[in-house]
Amino acid sequence: MTATSEGDEVVEVTCSELLEALDLSRCLLLMSYIHGSPLLESSTTFESREIAEKTAAALGRVLMLDLVIRNEDRLPCRELRWRGNTANLLLADKMISAT
């Protein structure tokens, strides 16, 4: 596993800590390795139309993933009887491209 962008010390440290944890145990909680702040606590989530559209698109992708893997513990959805846990939605300051 390598850092996503060169010079990004946070990513490099996180990757090395994650690899060390995986060497010690086959089971670990990944949430402690995810950087970001709770979505509902962010004041910039819907600051402009462009940011709001990106946020909505990301939430749509999360909903689709949760439907596929039957994860009822993230987004509240009355129609599906999901109570949800919005604390599981984190917003990163910067987005790292998958490419």
Secondary structure, 3 states (H helix, E strand, C coil): CCCCCCCCHHHHHHHHHHHHHHHHCCCCCHHHHCCCEEHHHCCCCCCCHHHHHHHHHHHHHHHHHHHHHCCCCCCCEHHHCECCCHHHCEECCCCCCCC
